[in-house]
């Protein structure tokens, strides 16, 4: 049976990707998505796009989590401009990019050894491999998808006949670097390709242009401090990193060959030293693999093996917080499936093709199942806790997901479990303190006891990390609840000094100022919070401060805006009604009966809402009767 032509191959790839990822579009945001997308004010304004290419801190709501990935931010900004925070639209972009990468893998296979089952098999294996589920489902892994897309495009253009597309390949290389720094490995892969596969001498001029762009990129990230800041935050020394990643490379080979037990947080630990059994056995295995490749000589298949290992080098040499993860394998996977495709095309016969089809069906089923795990935070971290019970971060995220569903007792157990594995885990202790803080509202007789316990836990976190954002913010809130406004103010001032784009810090400073009677300062703080993150609660407090300053029109405007976001809040309806009642009275006194009547009718509508929702709330029922008699 002949392989389908180009149009048929493209149609098959499109159909397969859309079919296996059909159940992924209802998935939610996950962990890093919150600080880089959901809480990031910078992506909400397309006017910030030029700044993305200059300032790495715009990557996140937290300046300390800044990264230089401007093209990624551009896609987020466009996503937000088109659909706000409708997560399905972000998933469509990710799945579309995965489809494009699958087509590019097929294109590279087709260009390397011609039309046939080998090229289509490579594209399908990439499209349906379960390791691709993390980049496809996890929005923040779009950086991996974009990087792979431009890497693969540049490679395909570079190896095109006649070498006439080098300029376009360079543009793709630059775009890839602006998506994720792993693309800096492309020049090495291109040189390896020419060394192995070209019969004529290497065209060094073509290669030098790519190496020159790579050097220029390193200069840019050194200039904007992204490189220095990243290296300065290294979580471990180079020795520990090398021994750990020696194990990691073997672990990655296992995941590539046998993608089962996939997990958002693999149970993987830092190597204790070069003498660790796992390090020794991994080193020997890698050494034997290198020897085998050397014995192959300049075999064409060696290119794809080298591709995978070269692309993994940056994450293997540079210490990162997460020791191993699946999305790092997305681009190496492309090399490995091309290796399989080149081998597969030589099998000939029906047996080889049918066995490949069975394998692809099994992989498609695994992808479909894995998508369900990525459906929401709880399903994701429940799965991780079952597979990696010894990883503290897993229990923290699981606890957060349980808390979102109101399962407080289970959440507390999850945070305590994390602290058993790592007593210095900042997020676990902060979240445990949060539970005590929240319990103070539910049990009035023990309120102070819970608040003081929460304050002690936050203080412990700040001993470990004096600049930890959540602990600083919540210690300020607890201090405010305990009546210690000066201590609260100091916490919040330090907070906004360290995190100038954190909306909660300004909101809480506004609460402190309002509590101290300084409503002019409160207005300034609330407005800054609204610039960073528009929320109904902030608008409500802004309205209160305007009213207390005698600025009734501004107060009414703030309440109206808040009602558009949270129309069921009786506080908003009641306060707006009270302000409109007074404004209507003033309008009537000034002789503007039409405006006064309109304001009173609007006030009546708000008081009607309050009475419907809570008949005993404030003086709403009394005000409503007054208005009804006056409006007759």
GIVEN-V173942 format. One record per residue. N is the residue number from 1. PHI is phi in degrees with one decimal (999 if undefined). PSI is psi as a letter, one per 40 degrees, with the letter a starting at -180 (none if undefined). BURIAL is b if it has 16 or more other ideal C-beta (glycine too) atoms within 10 Angstrom, else e. Layout:
BEGIN
n->(N & N)
phi->(PHI & PHI)
psi->(PSI & PSI)
burial->(BURIAL & BURIAL)
END
This chain:
BEGIN
n->(1 & 2 & 3 & 4 & 5 & 6 & 7 & 8 & 9 & 10 & 11 & 12 & 13 & 14 & 15 & 16 & 17 & 18 & 19 & 20 & 21 & 22 & 23 & 24 & 25 & 26 & 27 & 28 & 29 & 30 & 31 & 32 & 33 & 34 & 35 & 36 & 37 & 38 & 39 & 40 & 41 & 42 & 43 & 44 & 45 & 46 & 47 & 48 & 49 & 50 & 51 & 52 & 53 & 54 & 55 & 56 & 57 & 58 & 59 & 60 & 61 & 62 & 63 & 64 & 65 & 66 & 67 & 68 & 69 & 70 & 71 & 72 & 73 & 74 & 75 & 76 & 77 & 78 & 79 & 80 & 81 & 82 & 83 & 84 & 85 & 86 & 87 & 88 & 89 & 90 & 91 & 92 & 93 & 94 & 95 & 96 & 97 & 98 & 99 & 100 & 101 & 102 & 103 & 104 & 105 & 106 & 107 & 108 & 109 & 110 & 111 & 112 & 113 & 114 & 115 & 116 & 117 & 118 & 119 & 120 & 121 & 122 & 123 & 124 & 125 & 126 & 127 & 128 & 129 & 130 & 131 & 132 & 133 & 134 & 135 & 136 & 137 & 138 & 139 & 140 & 141 & 142 & 143 & 144 & 145 & 146 & 147 & 148 & 149 & 150 & 151 & 152 & 153 & 154 & 155 & 156 & 157 & 158 & 159 & 160 & 161 & 162 & 163 & 164 & 165 & 166 & 167 & 168 & 169 & 170 & 171 & 172 & 173 & 174 & 175 & 176 & 177 & 178 & 179 & 180 & 181 & 182 & 183 & 184 & 185 & 186 & 187 & 188 & 189 & 190 & 191 & 192 & 193 & 194 & 195 & 196 & 197 & 198 & 199 & 200 & 201 & 202 & 203 & 204 & 205 & 206 & 207 & 208 & 209 & 210 & 211 & 212 & 213 & 214 & 215 & 216 & 217 & 218 & 219 & 220 & 221 & 222 & 223 & 224 & 225 & 226 & 227 & 228 & 229 & 230 & 231 & 232 & 233 & 234 & 235 & 236 & 237 & 238 & 239 & 240 & 241 & 242 & 243 & 244 & 245 & 246 & 247 & 248 & 249 & 250 & 251 & 252 & 253 & 254 & 255 & 256 & 257 & 258 & 259 & 260 & 261 & 262 & 263 & 264 & 265 & 266 & 267 & 268 & 269 & 270 & 271 & 272 & 273 & 274 & 275 & 276 & 277 & 278 & 279 & 280 & 281 & 282 & 283 & 284 & 285 & 286 & 287 & 288 & 289 & 290 & 291 & 292 & 293 & 294 & 295 & 296 & 297 & 298 & 299 & 300 & 301 & 302 & 303 & 304 & 305 & 306 & 307 & 308 & 309 & 310 & 311 & 312 & 313 & 314 & 315 & 316 & 317 & 318 & 319 & 320 & 321 & 322 & 323 & 324 & 325 & 326 & 327 & 328 & 329 & 330 & 331 & 332 & 333 & 334 & 335 & 336 & 337 & 338 & 339 & 340 & 341 & 342 & 343 & 344 & 345 & 346 & 347 & 348 & 349 & 350 & 351 & 352 & 353 & 354 & 355 & 356 & 357 & 358 & 359 & 360 & 361 & 362 & 363 & 364 & 365 & 366 & 367 & 368 & 369 & 370 & 371 & 372 & 373 & 374 & 375 & 376 & 377 & 378 & 379 & 380 & 381 & 382 & 383 & 384 & 385 & 386 & 387 & 388 & 389 & 390 & 391 & 392 & 393 & 394 & 395 & 396 & 397 & 398 & 399 & 400 & 401 & 402 & 403 & 404 & 405 & 406 & 407 & 408 & 409 & 410 & 411 & 412 & 413 & 414 & 415 & 416 & 417 & 418 & 419 & 420 & 421 & 422 & 423 & 424 & 425 & 426 & 427 & 428 & 429 & 430 & 431 & 432 & 433 & 434 & 435 & 436 & 437 & 438 & 439 & 440 & 441 & 442 & 443 & 444 & 445 & 446 & 447 & 448 & 449 & 450 & 451 & 452 & 453 & 454 & 455 & 456 & 457 & 458 & 459 & 460 & 461 & 462 & 463 & 464 & 465 & 466 & 467 & 468 & 469 & 470 & 471 & 472 & 473 & 474 & 475 & 476 & 477 & 478 & 479 & 480 & 481 & 482 & 483 & 484 & 485 & 486 & 487 & 488 & 489 & 490 & 491 & 492 & 493 & 494 & 495 & 496 & 497 & 498 & 499 & 500 & 501 & 502 & 503 & 504 & 505 & 506 & 507 & 508 & 509 & 510 & 511 & 512 & 513 & 514 & 515 & 516 & 517 & 518 & 519 & 520 & 521 & 522 & 523 & 524 & 525 & 526 & 527 & 528 & 529 & 530 & 531 & 532 & 533 & 534 & 535 & 536 & 537 & 538 & 539 & 540 & 541 & 542 & 543 & 544 & 545 & 546 & 547 & 548 & 549 & 550 & 551 & 552 & 553 & 554 & 555 & 556 & 557 & 558 & 559 & 560 & 561 & 562 & 563 & 564 & 565 & 566 & 567 & 568 & 569 & 570 & 571 & 572 & 573 & 574 & 575 & 576 & 577 & 578 & 579 & 580 & 581 & 582 & 583 & 584 & 585 & 586 & 587 & 588 & 589 & 590 & 591 & 592 & 593 & 594 & 595 & 596 & 597 & 598 & 599 & 600 & 601 & 602 & 603 & 604 & 605 & 606 & 607 & 608 & 609 & 610 & 611 & 612 & 613 & 614 & 615 & 616 & 617 & 618 & 619 & 620 & 621 & 622 & 623 & 624 & 625 & 626 & 627 & 628 & 629 & 630 & 631 & 632)
phi->(999 & -76.6 & -70.8 & -64.8 & -73.1 & -59.9 & -63.5 & -64.5 & -63.5 & -62.6 & -61.6 & -64.4 & -63.6 & -61.4 & -62.9 & -65.5 & -64.1 & -64.8 & -69.7 & -74.3 & -102.7 & -61.8 & -95.1 & -101.7 & -75.9 & -95.9 & -65.8 & -104.5 & -70.3 & -136.0 & 5.4 & -64.5 & -58.7 & -69.2 & -75.7 & -93.2 & -125.4 & -62.8 & -102.5 & -86.6 & -70.0 & -69.3 & -79.6 & -85.5 & -135.0 & -62.1 & -66.2 & -82.2 & -54.5 & -58.1 & -69.3 & -58.5 & -84.3 & -117.8 & -108.6 & -63.8 & -70.0 & -74.1 & -64.2 & -144.0 & -68.7 & -105.6 & -55.5 & -69.5 & -102.3 & -64.0 & -143.0 & -95.1 & -136.7 & -61.5 & -67.8 & -61.3 & -63.1 & -60.1 & -65.6 & -62.9 & -62.8 & -67.1 & -54.4 & -65.9 & -62.3 & -84.4 & -142.5 & 61.2 & -106.0 & -73.2 & -65.5 & -56.9 & -68.6 & -66.9 & -65.9 & -60.1 & -64.0 & -62.0 & -65.4 & -61.9 & -67.0 & -63.4 & -60.9 & -62.0 & -62.9 & -62.8 & -65.1 & -68.1 & -60.8 & -58.6 & -63.5 & -66.4 & -61.4 & -63.0 & -70.7 & -79.3 & -138.2 & 90.9 & -62.6 & 156.4 & -66.6 & -62.7 & -65.5 & -64.5 & -61.6 & -62.6 & -61.9 & -68.8 & -64.0 & -67.7 & -62.5 & -106.7 & -72.6 & -59.9 & -64.6 & -80.0 & -67.5 & -66.9 & -60.6 & -73.1 & -95.0 & -96.8 & -58.8 & -64.3 & -77.3 & -58.4 & -58.0 & -66.0 & -65.6 & -63.4 & -59.4 & -64.1 & -59.1 & -74.6 & -60.8 & -64.6 & -62.8 & -62.3 & -62.7 & -62.4 & -66.9 & -65.2 & -89.1 & -65.8 & -60.2 & 83.8 & 61.3 & -86.4 & -111.0 & -61.0 & -61.5 & -67.0 & -61.7 & -63.8 & -61.7 & -63.0 & -61.3 & -62.3 & -61.3 & -64.8 & -62.0 & -79.3 & -103.2 & -165.7 & -69.8 & -59.5 & -66.5 & -63.5 & -78.5 & -56.9 & -55.8 & -66.1 & -66.1 & -63.8 & -65.1 & -61.8 & -59.7 & -67.8 & -65.8 & -85.4 & -114.4 & -93.9 & -85.8 & -91.7 & -58.5 & -67.1 & -83.7 & -63.3 & -60.9 & -61.7 & -70.1 & -61.7 & -64.0 & -70.8 & -65.2 & -63.9 & -63.2 & -61.5 & -64.5 & -61.9 & -62.5 & -60.6 & -62.9 & -64.8 & -74.1 & -75.5 & -64.0 & -86.4 & 74.9 & -63.2 & -64.7 & -63.7 & -63.8 & -65.8 & -68.9 & -69.4 & -98.7 & -54.3 & -78.7 & -156.0 & -75.3 & -64.2 & -60.8 & -58.9 & -63.4 & -64.1 & -67.9 & -66.4 & -75.6 & -61.3 & -66.7 & -61.9 & -63.3 & -67.2 & -62.8 & -63.7 & -60.3 & -62.8 & -66.5 & -65.8 & -81.4 & -138.2 & -79.9 & -118.9 & 68.2 & -64.5 & -160.0 & -69.5 & -141.7 & -71.7 & -77.1 & -143.5 & -119.5 & -65.7 & -64.0 & -76.3 & 156.7 & -65.2 & -84.5 & -63.0 & -56.0 & -61.6 & -68.8 & -62.5 & -65.0 & -66.0 & -62.1 & -65.1 & -65.1 & -65.4 & -63.0 & -66.4 & -67.3 & -61.8 & -61.9 & -62.5 & -64.8 & -63.7 & -67.8 & -65.6 & 70.5 & -90.1 & -69.8 & -63.6 & -62.7 & -63.5 & -56.6 & -70.9 & -65.6 & -61.2 & -51.9 & -60.4 & -74.2 & -63.3 & -65.5 & -80.2 & -60.2 & -56.2 & -70.5 & -81.3 & -91.8 & -96.0 & -64.2 & -120.0 & -61.6 & -90.4 & -69.2 & -137.2 & -152.3 & -78.0 & -68.6 & -65.1 & -88.2 & -62.1 & -72.8 & -58.1 & -58.2 & -59.4 & -63.5 & -69.7 & -71.8 & -68.2 & -62.0 & -63.1 & -62.1 & -67.2 & -72.8 & -62.6 & -65.8 & -86.0 & -69.2 & 65.2 & 19.5 & -67.8 & -60.7 & -62.2 & -68.8 & -68.5 & -65.5 & -64.4 & -63.6 & -61.8 & -59.7 & -63.9 & -65.5 & -63.7 & -62.8 & -61.3 & -63.4 & -65.9 & -62.7 & -59.5 & -67.5 & -66.8 & -57.5 & -64.9 & -65.2 & -83.3 & -61.6 & -151.0 & -62.7 & -67.3 & -62.5 & -65.6 & -84.7 & -64.1 & -61.8 & -65.8 & -65.1 & -69.3 & -94.9 & -132.6 & -65.3 & -95.3 & -99.2 & -57.6 & -60.7 & -59.1 & -71.0 & -64.7 & -67.0 & -64.9 & -60.7 & -61.7 & -66.5 & -65.4 & -63.5 & -59.4 & -97.1 & 80.5 & -94.5 & -66.9 & -63.9 & -65.3 & -63.6 & -60.3 & -61.8 & -63.5 & -66.1 & -65.5 & -63.1 & -60.1 & -70.6 & -65.3 & -80.0 & -149.2 & -61.4 & -96.4 & -71.1 & -63.9 & -65.4 & -63.2 & -69.9 & -63.1 & -68.4 & -64.8 & -61.4 & -58.9 & -64.1 & -66.3 & -60.6 & -70.0 & -65.0 & -62.1 & -74.8 & -83.6 & -126.0 & -59.6 & -68.8 & -112.3 & -57.3 & -64.7 & -58.7 & -67.2 & -63.9 & -67.7 & -64.2 & -61.5 & -60.7 & -63.8 & -65.5 & -63.1 & -63.0 & -62.2 & -62.6 & -71.4 & -68.7 & -73.8 & -143.1 & -61.0 & -107.1 & -69.3 & -59.0 & -62.5 & -67.2 & -60.8 & -63.5 & -76.4 & -63.2 & -62.1 & -66.2 & -64.7 & -60.4 & -63.5 & -65.8 & -83.0 & 85.1 & -99.3 & -66.4 & -69.1 & -63.5 & -62.8 & -59.2 & -62.2 & -62.0 & -71.1 & -65.6 & -64.4 & -60.9 & -73.1 & -68.8 & -78.6 & -129.0 & -67.7 & -108.7 & -96.3 & -61.6 & -60.6 & -62.2 & -70.4 & -59.8 & -69.9 & -62.7 & -63.3 & -64.3 & -62.4 & -61.8 & -63.9 & -64.4 & -86.8 & 85.7 & -94.0 & -74.4 & -64.9 & -65.6 & -57.6 & -60.1 & -60.9 & -65.9 & -64.7 & -65.5 & -65.4 & -60.8 & -68.7 & -62.3 & -82.7 & -155.7 & -64.9 & -142.0 & -61.6 & -63.9 & -66.0 & -63.1 & -61.2 & -66.9 & -61.8 & -60.0 & -59.6 & -66.0 & -59.5 & -62.8 & -68.5 & -88.0 & 83.7 & -94.1 & -67.7 & -61.6 & -66.1 & -61.3 & -62.1 & -61.5 & -63.6 & -62.0 & -62.1 & -61.0 & -63.7 & -64.1 & -65.7 & -90.3 & -142.7 & -70.3 & -96.4 & -77.1 & -66.9 & -61.1 & -63.2 & -62.1 & -67.2 & -64.6 & -63.4 & -59.9 & -62.5 & -67.0 & -64.6 & -60.2 & -68.4 & -63.1 & -64.3 & -60.7 & -65.2 & -63.8 & -65.1 & -66.0 & -86.0 & 92.5 & -95.3 & -65.7 & -64.3 & -68.1 & -60.0 & -63.3 & -63.4 & -65.7 & -67.3 & -64.8 & -65.2 & -61.7 & -60.8 & -60.9 & -69.0 & -66.9 & -61.2 & -61.5 & -61.2 & -64.3 & -64.1 & -82.4 & -152.1 & -58.4 & -95.4 & -74.2 & 50.9 & -113.1 & -60.5 & -62.5 & -64.7 & -63.0 & -62.6 & -63.2 & -60.4 & -67.6 & -61.7 & -69.9 & -76.9 & -85.9 & -66.4)
psi->(h & i & i & i & a & d & d & d & d & d & d & d & d & d & d & d & d & d & d & d & e & d & e & e & e & e & i & i & i & i & c & e & d & d & d & e & c & d & e & h & d & d & e & e & h & e & e & e & d & d & d & d & e & d & h & d & e & e & d & i & d & h & d & e & f & i & i & g & g & d & d & d & d & d & d & d & d & d & d & d & d & d & e & b & f & h & d & d & d & d & d & d & d & d & d & d & d & d & d & d & d & d & d & d & d & d & d & d & d & d & d & d & e & i & i & a & d & d & d & d & d & d & d & d & d & d & d & e & h & d & e & e & d & d & d & d & d & h & d & d & e & d & d & d & d & d & d & d & d & d & d & d & d & d & d & d & d & d & e & i & h & e & f & e & f & d & d & d & d & d & d & d & d & d & d & d & d & e & d & i & e & d & e & e & e & d & d & d & d & d & d & d & d & d & d & d & e & h & d & i & i & h & g & d & d & d & d & d & d & d & d & d & d & d & d & d & d & d & d & d & e & d & d & e & e & d & d & d & d & d & d & d & e & h & e & i & i & d & d & d & d & d & d & d & e & d & d & d & d & d & d & d & d & d & d & d & d & g & g & i & f & i & i & d & g & i & g & h & i & h & h & e & i & d & e & h & d & d & d & d & d & d & d & d & d & d & d & d & d & d & d & d & d & d & d & d & a & f & i & d & d & d & d & d & d & d & d & d & d & d & d & e & d & d & d & d & d & h & h & i & d & h & d & i & i & d & d & e & e & d & d & d & d & d & d & d & d & d & d & d & d & d & d & d & d & e & d & b & i & d & d & d & d & d & d & d & d & d & d & d & d & d & d & d & d & d & d & d & d & d & d & d & d & e & d & i & d & d & d & d & d & d & d & d & d & d & d & g & e & e & h & d & d & d & d & d & d & d & d & d & d & d & d & d & e & e & g & d & d & d & d & d & d & d & d & d & d & d & d & d & d & g & e & e & h & d & d & d & d & d & d & d & d & d & d & d & d & d & d & d & d & d & g & d & d & e & d & d & d & d & d & d & d & d & d & d & d & d & d & d & d & d & d & d & g & e & e & h & d & d & d & d & d & d & d & d & d & d & d & d & d & e & e & g & d & d & d & d & d & d & d & d & d & d & d & d & d & d & g & e & e & h & d & d & d & d & d & d & d & d & d & d & d & d & d & e & e & g & d & d & d & d & d & d & d & d & d & d & d & d & d & d & g & h & i & d & d & d & d & d & d & d & d & d & d & d & d & e & e & e & g & d & d & d & d & d & d & d & d & d & d & d & d & d & d & g & e & e & h & d & d & d & d & d & d & d & d & d & d & d & d & d & d & d & d & d & d & d & d & e & e & g & d & d & d & d & d & d & d & d & d & d & d & d & d & d & d & d & d & d & d & d & d & g & d & e & h & b & f & d & d & d & d & d & d & d & d & d & d & d & e & none)
burial->(e & e & b & e & e & e & e & e & b & b & e & b & b & e & e & b & b & e & e & b & b & e & e & b & b & e & b & b & b & b & b & e & b & e & b & b & b & e & b & b & b & b & b & b & e & e & e & b & b & e & e & b & e & e & b & b & b & b & b & b & b & b & b & e & e & b & b & b & b & b & b & b & b & b & b & b & b & e & b & b & e & e & e & e & e & e & b & e & e & b & b & b & b & b & b & b & b & b & b & b & b & b & b & b & b & b & b & b & b & b & e & b & b & e & e & b & b & b & b & b & b & b & b & b & b & b & b & b & b & b & b & b & b & b & b & b & b & b & b & b & b & b & b & b & b & b & b & b & b & b & b & b & b & b & b & b & b & b & b & e & e & e & e & e & b & b & e & e & b & b & b & b & b & b & b & b & b & b & b & b & b & b & b & b & b & b & b & b & b & b & b & e & b & b & e & e & e & e & e & e & e & e & e & e & e & b & b & e & b & b & e & e & b & b & e & e & b & e & e & b & b & e & e & b & e & b & b & e & b & b & e & e & e & e & e & e & e & e & e & b & b & b & b & b & b & b & b & b & b & b & b & b & b & e & b & b & e & e & b & e & e & b & b & b & b & b & e & b & e & e & b & e & e & e & e & b & e & b & b & e & e & b & b & e & e & b & e & e & e & e & e & e & e & e & e & e & e & e & e & e & e & b & b & b & b & b & b & b & b & b & b & b & e & b & b & b & e & e & b & b & e & e & b & b & b & b & b & b & b & b & b & b & b & b & b & b & b & b & b & b & b & b & e & b & b & e & e & e & e & e & e & b & b & e & e & b & e & e & e & b & e & e & b & b & e & b & b & b & e & b & b & e & b & b & e & b & b & b & e & b & b & b & b & b & b & e & b & b & e & e & b & b & b & b & b & b & b & b & b & b & b & b & b & e & e & e & e & e & e & e & b & b & e & b & b & e & b & b & b & e & e & b & e & e & b & b & b & b & b & b & b & b & b & b & b & b & b & e & b & b & e & e & e & e & e & e & e & e & e & b & b & e & b & b & b & e & b & b & e & b & b & b & e & e & e & e & e & b & b & b & b & b & b & b & b & b & b & b & b & b & b & b & e & e & b & e & b & b & b & b & b & b & e & b & b & b & e & b & b & e & b & b & b & b & b & b & b & b & b & b & b & b & b & b & e & e & e & e & b & e & b & b & b & b & b & b & e & b & b & b & e & b & b & e & b & b & b & b & b & b & b & b & b & b & b & b & b & e & e & e & b & b & e & b & b & b & b & b & b & b & b & b & b & e & e & e & e & e & b & b & b & b & b & b & b & b & b & b & b & b & b & e & b & b & e & e & b & b & e & e & e & e & e & e & e & b & e & e & b & b & e & b & b & b & e & b & b & b & b & b & b & e & e & e & e & e & e & b & e & b & b & e & b & b & e & b & b & e & e & e & e & e)
END
